[in-house]
Amino acid sequence: MAIYMTCCTFVLVNEIENLRLPQKDVALTFAAALRSEAAGVDKVDWAKVGEAAMRRWKPSGWLRVKRIGWAIADGKIKP
């Protein structure tokens, strides 16, 4: 059974803007957004998500979130 997310852009931007959420939590949502988009459930506005991320983190922080998110989405690490 697969679980997908809708409103991915909205959810990701809100999580990124929530300063209480650590990068690992945002990476989990990033992974869910990747899977949902790949399944055709939702279309993510990655430019909008990236802009929000750059307002919160340095490029290295956003890159860390994406690396963790991709690894979770690919099943290389467990959430």
C-alpha positions as CSV (number, residue, x, y, z in Angstrom):
1,M,0.0,0.0,0.0
2,A,1.3,3.5,-0.9
3,I,0.4,6.7,0.8
4,Y,0.7,9.9,-1.2
5,M,0.5,13.6,-0.3
6,T,-1.5,16.3,-1.9
7,C,-0.9,20.1,-1.7
8,C,2.9,19.3,-1.6
9,T,4.1,22.8,-2.4
10,F,1.9,24.3,0.3
11,V,2.9,21.7,2.9
12,L,6.7,22.0,2.1
13,V,6.7,25.8,2.2
14,N,4.8,25.9,5.5
15,E,7.2,23.3,7.0
16,I,10.3,25.2,5.8
17,E,8.9,28.5,7.2
18,N,8.2,26.8,10.6
19,L,11.5,27.5,12.4
20,R,10.7,24.8,15.0
21,L,11.0,22.0,12.5
22,P,14.4,20.6,12.0
23,Q,15.9,19.7,8.6
24,K,15.2,16.0,9.1
25,D,11.5,16.6,9.4
26,V,11.4,18.8,6.3
27,A,13.4,16.0,4.5
28,L,10.7,13.5,5.3
29,T,8.1,15.8,3.7
30,F,10.4,16.4,0.8
31,A,10.6,12.6,0.2
32,A,6.8,12.3,0.4
33,A,6.5,15.1,-2.2
34,L,9.0,13.4,-4.5
35,R,7.0,10.1,-4.3
36,S,3.7,11.9,-4.8
37,E,4.9,13.8,-7.8
38,A,6.4,10.6,-9.3
39,A,3.1,8.9,-8.9
40,G,1.2,11.7,-10.6
41,V,-0.8,12.6,-7.6
42,D,0.4,16.2,-7.3
43,K,2.7,18.7,-9.1
44,V,5.2,20.4,-6.9
45,D,6.3,24.0,-7.6
46,W,10.0,23.3,-6.9
47,A,11.0,26.9,-7.6
48,K,8.6,28.2,-4.9
49,V,9.9,25.5,-2.4
50,G,13.5,26.4,-3.2
51,E,12.9,30.1,-2.7
52,A,11.4,29.4,0.8
53,A,14.3,27.1,1.6
54,M,16.9,29.8,0.6
55,R,15.1,32.3,2.9
56,R,15.6,29.9,5.8
57,W,18.9,28.1,5.1
58,K,22.2,28.6,3.4
59,P,22.6,26.6,0.2
60,S,24.4,23.9,2.1
61,G,21.4,23.5,4.5
62,W,19.0,23.1,1.6
63,L,21.3,20.7,-0.1
64,R,21.4,18.6,3.1
65,V,17.6,18.5,3.2
66,K,17.4,17.4,-0.4
67,R,20.1,14.7,0.0
68,I,18.3,13.2,3.0
69,G,15.0,13.5,1.3
70,W,16.2,11.7,-1.9
71,A,17.8,9.0,0.2
72,I,14.5,8.4,2.1
73,A,12.6,8.4,-1.2
74,D,15.0,6.0,-2.8
75,G,14.8,3.7,0.3
76,K,18.5,4.1,1.1
77,I,17.8,5.3,4.6
78,K,14.8,4.6,6.8
79,P,12.7,7.6,8.0
